[in-house]
Amino acid sequence: MEIVQGRAQASAIPIVKVFHPEAKVTHEAAIGSVDKKELETLMARGLNPEQAVELIVSGILR
């Protein structure tokens, strides 16, 4: 949402260009869910779902 006065114009379009086929990139303002494959991988290594989600989220916030 933009706030403008008079003749001012504003726009906000998050654009992310990715050129590597294996890259997974999101805009910093993106709202999403935890990647299912990452979650399954961590759970296969012995973490429970809560621990896996916490690890993934903490990695994103770093």
Phi and psi restraints in degrees (range 20) as a CNS / XPLOR table:
assign (resid 1 and name C) (resid 2 and name N)
       (resid 2 and name CA) (resid 2 and name C) 1.0 -113.9 20.0 2
assign (resid 2 and name N) (resid 2 and name CA)
       (resid 2 and name C) (resid 3 and name N) 1.0 149.2 20.0 2
assign (resid 2 and name C) (resid 3 and name N)
       (resid 3 and name CA) (resid 3 and name C) 1.0 -117.2 20.0 2
assign (resid 3 and name N) (resid 3 and name CA)
       (resid 3 and name C) (resid 4 and name N) 1.0 121.2 20.0 2
assign (resid 3 and name C) (resid 4 and name N)
       (resid 4 and name CA) (resid 4 and name C) 1.0 -132.2 20.0 2
assign (resid 4 and name N) (resid 4 and name CA)
       (resid 4 and name C) (resid 5 and name N) 1.0 156.4 20.0 2
assign (resid 4 and name C) (resid 5 and name N)
       (resid 5 and name CA) (resid 5 and name C) 1.0 -127.2 20.0 2
assign (resid 5 and name N) (resid 5 and name CA)
       (resid 5 and name C) (resid 6 and name N) 1.0 150.3 20.0 2
assign (resid 5 and name C) (resid 6 and name N)
       (resid 6 and name CA) (resid 6 and name C) 1.0 61.5 20.0 2
assign (resid 6 and name N) (resid 6 and name CA)
       (resid 6 and name C) (resid 7 and name N) 1.0 -129.3 20.0 2
assign (resid 6 and name C) (resid 7 and name N)
       (resid 7 and name CA) (resid 7 and name C) 1.0 -92.0 20.0 2
assign (resid 7 and name N) (resid 7 and name CA)
       (resid 7 and name C) (resid 8 and name N) 1.0 6.0 20.0 2
assign (resid 7 and name C) (resid 8 and name N)
       (resid 8 and name CA) (resid 8 and name C) 1.0 -63.4 20.0 2
assign (resid 8 and name N) (resid 8 and name CA)
       (resid 8 and name C) (resid 9 and name N) 1.0 150.2 20.0 2
assign (resid 8 and name C) (resid 9 and name N)
       (resid 9 and name CA) (resid 9 and name C) 1.0 -128.6 20.0 2
assign (resid 9 and name N) (resid 9 and name CA)
       (resid 9 and name C) (resid 10 and name N) 1.0 147.1 20.0 2
assign (resid 9 and name C) (resid 10 and name N)
       (resid 10 and name CA) (resid 10 and name C) 1.0 -146.5 20.0 2
assign (resid 10 and name N) (resid 10 and name CA)
       (resid 10 and name C) (resid 11 and name N) 1.0 150.1 20.0 2
assign (resid 10 and name C) (resid 11 and name N)
       (resid 11 and name CA) (resid 11 and name C) 1.0 -150.0 20.0 2
assign (resid 11 and name N) (resid 11 and name CA)
       (resid 11 and name C) (resid 12 and name N) 1.0 151.1 20.0 2
assign (resid 11 and name C) (resid 12 and name N)
       (resid 12 and name CA) (resid 12 and name C) 1.0 -137.5 20.0 2
assign (resid 12 and name N) (resid 12 and name CA)
       (resid 12 and name C) (resid 13 and name N) 1.0 104.9 20.0 2
assign (resid 12 and name C) (resid 13 and name N)
       (resid 13 and name CA) (resid 13 and name C) 1.0 -125.4 20.0 2
assign (resid 13 and name N) (resid 13 and name CA)
       (resid 13 and name C) (resid 14 and name N) 1.0 104.1 20.0 2
assign (resid 13 and name C) (resid 14 and name N)
       (resid 14 and name CA) (resid 14 and name C) 1.0 -70.4 20.0 2
assign (resid 14 and name N) (resid 14 and name CA)
       (resid 14 and name C) (resid 15 and name N) 1.0 121.0 20.0 2
assign (resid 14 and name C) (resid 15 and name N)
       (resid 15 and name CA) (resid 15 and name C) 1.0 -124.1 20.0 2
assign (resid 15 and name N) (resid 15 and name CA)
       (resid 15 and name C) (resid 16 and name N) 1.0 128.0 20.0 2
assign (resid 15 and name C) (resid 16 and name N)
       (resid 16 and name CA) (resid 16 and name C) 1.0 -126.1 20.0 2
assign (resid 16 and name N) (resid 16 and name CA)
       (resid 16 and name C) (resid 17 and name N) 1.0 121.1 20.0 2
assign (resid 16 and name C) (resid 17 and name N)
       (resid 17 and name CA) (resid 17 and name C) 1.0 -104.9 20.0 2
assign (resid 17 and name N) (resid 17 and name CA)
       (resid 17 and name C) (resid 18 and name N) 1.0 127.6 20.0 2
assign (resid 17 and name C) (resid 18 and name N)
       (resid 18 and name CA) (resid 18 and name C) 1.0 -127.0 20.0 2
assign (resid 18 and name N) (resid 18 and name CA)
       (resid 18 and name C) (resid 19 and name N) 1.0 132.8 20.0 2
assign (resid 18 and name C) (resid 19 and name N)
       (resid 19 and name CA) (resid 19 and name C) 1.0 -115.0 20.0 2
assign (resid 19 and name N) (resid 19 and name CA)
       (resid 19 and name C) (resid 20 and name N) 1.0 -4.4 20.0 2
assign (resid 19 and name C) (resid 20 and name N)
       (resid 20 and name CA) (resid 20 and name C) 1.0 -97.4 20.0 2
assign (resid 20 and name N) (resid 20 and name CA)
       (resid 20 and name C) (resid 21 and name N) 1.0 126.6 20.0 2
assign (resid 20 and name C) (resid 21 and name N)
       (resid 21 and name CA) (resid 21 and name C) 1.0 -64.4 20.0 2
assign (resid 21 and name N) (resid 21 and name CA)
       (resid 21 and name C) (resid 22 and name N) 1.0 -20.9 20.0 2
assign (resid 21 and name C) (resid 22 and name N)
       (resid 22 and name CA) (resid 22 and name C) 1.0 -100.3 20.0 2
assign (resid 22 and name N) (resid 22 and name CA)
       (resid 22 and name C) (resid 23 and name N) 1.0 -1.2 20.0 2
assign (resid 22 and name C) (resid 23 and name N)
       (resid 23 and name CA) (resid 23 and name C) 1.0 -75.6 20.0 2
assign (resid 23 and name N) (resid 23 and name CA)
       (resid 23 and name C) (resid 24 and name N) 1.0 143.4 20.0 2
assign (resid 23 and name C) (resid 24 and name N)
       (resid 24 and name CA) (resid 24 and name C) 1.0 -123.6 20.0 2
assign (resid 24 and name N) (resid 24 and name CA)
       (resid 24 and name C) (resid 25 and name N) 1.0 108.8 20.0 2
assign (resid 24 and name C) (resid 25 and name N)
       (resid 25 and name CA) (resid 25 and name C) 1.0 -129.7 20.0 2
assign (resid 25 and name N) (resid 25 and name CA)
       (resid 25 and name C) (resid 26 and name N) 1.0 140.4 20.0 2
assign (resid 25 and name C) (resid 26 and name N)
       (resid 26 and name CA) (resid 26 and name C) 1.0 -131.7 20.0 2
assign (resid 26 and name N) (resid 26 and name CA)
       (resid 26 and name C) (resid 27 and name N) 1.0 158.5 20.0 2
assign (resid 26 and name C) (resid 27 and name N)
       (resid 27 and name CA) (resid 27 and name C) 1.0 -71.9 20.0 2
assign (resid 27 and name N) (resid 27 and name CA)
       (resid 27 and name C) (resid 28 and name N) 1.0 147.9 20.0 2
assign (resid 27 and name C) (resid 28 and name N)
       (resid 28 and name CA) (resid 28 and name C) 1.0 -60.8 20.0 2
assign (resid 28 and name N) (resid 28 and name CA)
       (resid 28 and name C) (resid 29 and name N) 1.0 -21.2 20.0 2
assign (resid 28 and name C) (resid 29 and name N)
       (resid 29 and name CA) (resid 29 and name C) 1.0 -92.9 20.0 2
assign (resid 29 and name N) (resid 29 and name CA)
       (resid 29 and name C) (resid 30 and name N) 1.0 2.1 20.0 2
assign (resid 29 and name C) (resid 30 and name N)
       (resid 30 and name CA) (resid 30 and name C) 1.0 -67.2 20.0 2
assign (resid 30 and name N) (resid 30 and name CA)
       (resid 30 and name C) (resid 31 and name N) 1.0 140.8 20.0 2
assign (resid 30 and name C) (resid 31 and name N)
       (resid 31 and name CA) (resid 31 and name C) 1.0 -113.7 20.0 2
assign (resid 31 and name N) (resid 31 and name CA)
       (resid 31 and name C) (resid 32 and name N) 1.0 126.1 20.0 2
assign (resid 31 and name C) (resid 32 and name N)
       (resid 32 and name CA) (resid 32 and name C) 1.0 -153.7 20.0 2
assign (resid 32 and name N) (resid 32 and name CA)
       (resid 32 and name C) (resid 33 and name N) 1.0 -160.8 20.0 2
assign (resid 32 and name C) (resid 33 and name N)
       (resid 33 and name CA) (resid 33 and name C) 1.0 -119.8 20.0 2
assign (resid 33 and name N) (resid 33 and name CA)
       (resid 33 and name C) (resid 34 and name N) 1.0 170.4 20.0 2
assign (resid 33 and name C) (resid 34 and name N)
       (resid 34 and name CA) (resid 34 and name C) 1.0 -69.4 20.0 2
assign (resid 34 and name N) (resid 34 and name CA)
       (resid 34 and name C) (resid 35 and name N) 1.0 137.1 20.0 2
assign (resid 34 and name C) (resid 35 and name N)
       (resid 35 and name CA) (resid 35 and name C) 1.0 -61.4 20.0 2
assign (resid 35 and name N) (resid 35 and name CA)
       (resid 35 and name C) (resid 36 and name N) 1.0 124.4 20.0 2
assign (resid 35 and name C) (resid 36 and name N)
       (resid 36 and name CA) (resid 36 and name C) 1.0 -61.0 20.0 2
assign (resid 36 and name N) (resid 36 and name CA)
       (resid 36 and name C) (resid 37 and name N) 1.0 -40.4 20.0 2
assign (resid 36 and name C) (resid 37 and name N)
       (resid 37 and name CA) (resid 37 and name C) 1.0 -66.3 20.0 2
assign (resid 37 and name N) (resid 37 and name CA)
       (resid 37 and name C) (resid 38 and name N) 1.0 -41.8 20.0 2
assign (resid 37 and name C) (resid 38 and name N)
       (resid 38 and name CA) (resid 38 and name C) 1.0 -62.5 20.0 2
assign (resid 38 and name N) (resid 38 and name CA)
       (resid 38 and name C) (resid 39 and name N) 1.0 -42.8 20.0 2
assign (resid 38 and name C) (resid 39 and name N)
       (resid 39 and name CA) (resid 39 and name C) 1.0 -61.5 20.0 2
assign (resid 39 and name N) (resid 39 and name CA)
       (resid 39 and name C) (resid 40 and name N) 1.0 -47.3 20.0 2
assign (resid 39 and name C) (resid 40 and name N)
       (resid 40 and name CA) (resid 40 and name C) 1.0 -63.1 20.0 2
assign (resid 40 and name N) (resid 40 and name CA)
       (resid 40 and name C) (resid 41 and name N) 1.0 -38.7 20.0 2
assign (resid 40 and name C) (resid 41 and name N)
       (resid 41 and name CA) (resid 41 and name C) 1.0 -62.7 20.0 2
assign (resid 41 and name N) (resid 41 and name CA)
       (resid 41 and name C) (resid 42 and name N) 1.0 -46.1 20.0 2
assign (resid 41 and name C) (resid 42 and name N)
       (resid 42 and name CA) (resid 42 and name C) 1.0 -66.4 20.0 2
assign (resid 42 and name N) (resid 42 and name CA)
       (resid 42 and name C) (resid 43 and name N) 1.0 -37.5 20.0 2
assign (resid 42 and name C) (resid 43 and name N)
       (resid 43 and name CA) (resid 43 and name C) 1.0 -68.4 20.0 2
assign (resid 43 and name N) (resid 43 and name CA)
       (resid 43 and name C) (resid 44 and name N) 1.0 -34.2 20.0 2
assign (resid 43 and name C) (resid 44 and name N)
       (resid 44 and name CA) (resid 44 and name C) 1.0 -66.5 20.0 2
assign (resid 44 and name N) (resid 44 and name CA)
       (resid 44 and name C) (resid 45 and name N) 1.0 -21.3 20.0 2
assign (resid 44 and name C) (resid 45 and name N)
       (resid 45 and name CA) (resid 45 and name C) 1.0 -95.4 20.0 2
assign (resid 45 and name N) (resid 45 and name CA)
       (resid 45 and name C) (resid 46 and name N) 1.0 11.2 20.0 2
assign (resid 45 and name C) (resid 46 and name N)
       (resid 46 and name CA) (resid 46 and name C) 1.0 106.4 20.0 2
assign (resid 46 and name N) (resid 46 and name CA)
       (resid 46 and name C) (resid 47 and name N) 1.0 -3.5 20.0 2
assign (resid 46 and name C) (resid 47 and name N)
       (resid 47 and name CA) (resid 47 and name C) 1.0 -83.1 20.0 2
assign (resid 47 and name N) (resid 47 and name CA)
       (resid 47 and name C) (resid 48 and name N) 1.0 149.0 20.0 2
assign (resid 47 and name C) (resid 48 and name N)
       (resid 48 and name CA) (resid 48 and name C) 1.0 -82.2 20.0 2
assign (resid 48 and name N) (resid 48 and name CA)
       (resid 48 and name C) (resid 49 and name N) 1.0 168.1 20.0 2
assign (resid 48 and name C) (resid 49 and name N)
       (resid 49 and name CA) (resid 49 and name C) 1.0 -56.3 20.0 2
assign (resid 49 and name N) (resid 49 and name CA)
       (resid 49 and name C) (resid 50 and name N) 1.0 -40.4 20.0 2
assign (resid 49 and name C) (resid 50 and name N)
       (resid 50 and name CA) (resid 50 and name C) 1.0 -65.2 20.0 2
assign (resid 50 and name N) (resid 50 and name CA)
       (resid 50 and name C) (resid 51 and name N) 1.0 -43.3 20.0 2
assign (resid 50 and name C) (resid 51 and name N)
       (resid 51 and name CA) (resid 51 and name C) 1.0 -64.5 20.0 2
assign (resid 51 and name N) (resid 51 and name CA)
       (resid 51 and name C) (resid 52 and name N) 1.0 -40.6 20.0 2
assign (resid 51 and name C) (resid 52 and name N)
       (resid 52 and name CA) (resid 52 and name C) 1.0 -64.0 20.0 2
assign (resid 52 and name N) (resid 52 and name CA)
       (resid 52 and name C) (resid 53 and name N) 1.0 -46.2 20.0 2
assign (resid 52 and name C) (resid 53 and name N)
       (resid 53 and name CA) (resid 53 and name C) 1.0 -62.5 20.0 2
assign (resid 53 and name N) (resid 53 and name CA)
       (resid 53 and name C) (resid 54 and name N) 1.0 -43.3 20.0 2
assign (resid 53 and name C) (resid 54 and name N)
       (resid 54 and name CA) (resid 54 and name C) 1.0 -60.5 20.0 2
assign (resid 54 and name N) (resid 54 and name CA)
       (resid 54 and name C) (resid 55 and name N) 1.0 -41.8 20.0 2
assign (resid 54 and name C) (resid 55 and name N)
       (resid 55 and name CA) (resid 55 and name C) 1.0 -65.2 20.0 2
assign (resid 55 and name N) (resid 55 and name CA)
       (resid 55 and name C) (resid 56 and name N) 1.0 -43.7 20.0 2
assign (resid 55 and name C) (resid 56 and name N)
       (resid 56 and name CA) (resid 56 and name C) 1.0 -64.4 20.0 2
assign (resid 56 and name N) (resid 56 and name CA)
       (resid 56 and name C) (resid 57 and name N) 1.0 -47.7 20.0 2
assign (resid 56 and name C) (resid 57 and name N)
       (resid 57 and name CA) (resid 57 and name C) 1.0 -63.5 20.0 2
assign (resid 57 and name N) (resid 57 and name CA)
       (resid 57 and name C) (resid 58 and name N) 1.0 -42.4 20.0 2
assign (resid 57 and name C) (resid 58 and name N)
       (resid 58 and name CA) (resid 58 and name C) 1.0 -63.8 20.0 2
assign (resid 58 and name N) (resid 58 and name CA)
       (resid 58 and name C) (resid 59 and name N) 1.0 -33.2 20.0 2
assign (resid 58 and name C) (resid 59 and name N)
       (resid 59 and name CA) (resid 59 and name C) 1.0 -67.8 20.0 2
assign (resid 59 and name N) (resid 59 and name CA)
       (resid 59 and name C) (resid 60 and name N) 1.0 -36.1 20.0 2
assign (resid 59 and name C) (resid 60 and name N)
       (resid 60 and name CA) (resid 60 and name C) 1.0 -68.0 20.0 2
assign (resid 60 and name N) (resid 60 and name CA)
       (resid 60 and name C) (resid 61 and name N) 1.0 -38.5 20.0 2
assign (resid 60 and name C) (resid 61 and name N)
       (resid 61 and name CA) (resid 61 and name C) 1.0 -76.3 20.0 2
assign (resid 61 and name N) (resid 61 and name CA)
       (resid 61 and name C) (resid 62 and name N) 1.0 -14.5 20.0 2
